[in-house]
């Protein structure tokens, strides 16, 4: 009996068709462990930690610590943003021409860019003891860091397509990644804020309360007090924060490289011929689902970046919460971090397009509420939590939907391969482009309204402008993006059809490869 039972097991397995047994073995190999997903997710933290620290603190650092003239500081920030956007398609081009190595095609970019990125990041927060050339110092190292972090982030983003060929596994890994990336923004804000948070720059009273001479004297005395109040300690604090963040960058990169294996597509094994970048770019830009997806998230990103860039000023001046804005920003990031798993469950249960409609639009009533009601700390925190919920959806959904577009592209162009880096690099390019646009819109609007740098209070036109920048304009952009998402053609039914078609295509490719190997073996 025992022997008979034992004999039945292999017999039952042998009853399965060879194609089905092969499919099950391949499906089990494609499944990612929790450890692999976590290691992959940790790789997204360096970009968010450094980006958040630079976004919130670099302007203040250049003006008050490095004491760069405001005009030159604006040039450094603007040129750095423009260069950052340009480098994405450039890096995507060079990645597409990179041959396969024993470490993969994407991993070498991540490994070799990391040490140089850390050095350039640290030198951004260092004040050189030179009387001339200080502006060039910051411009060179800011652009160098943006280039090197792009060499890390673009291949890391494209790595989504090479950790697994299963849509569900990629979606799950993306959810892990978005959770860690949002947590990275919290870490970037918390580390930089706690270390340099002891710096208390006094505000400047309105010059209308002083005579012209007295105002100049007051400004001079304030600057002397600021210099003698520990400017050297402040500079050291920024360097310590840069060292801590740089250490986290290295640690996350090591976890990614050691814990994730880049899988090679079976079709790539047949040929290592280089892919035409410009031909691929033309095909990608003519792929309508991709254009509709990036157009929708272009306006979504612009809406949330306007909110993010001006919410601190809105809390400080319009609402009067000067000492609370850091906690309010932290509430936004924590809310986003905690709700990423919810949105992953929601898109799995109800579909990605439904998650877009519900997730992104959920912030609209709260954005309207915060400007209609009088200054209220509880309402402000409520708006922060609601904004964080929408930020989580805006973080997760584009990176979850982009692989679906690439799968659709592969089915329409089965003979054109190796363009994943183009899809991801140009999406990152458009995202950074919106960041530059939002920065320009905010700065020009506030300057036109009469914004007083380091002022204790602001004119009424500035309060009105801030209300527009954190409420009316983001709401309009969100509504426009929802209309664009209505035109996005890949719904859940389309995703299922694409998944089945890709599986059939891969099985056909594998079976032809196996038959070729069998023929070769028989000849030998």
Order of alpha helices (4+ residues) and beta strands (2+ residues): alpha-alpha-alpha-alpha-alpha-alpha-alpha-alpha-alpha-alpha-alpha-alpha-alpha-alpha-alpha-alpha-alpha-alpha-alpha-alpha-alpha
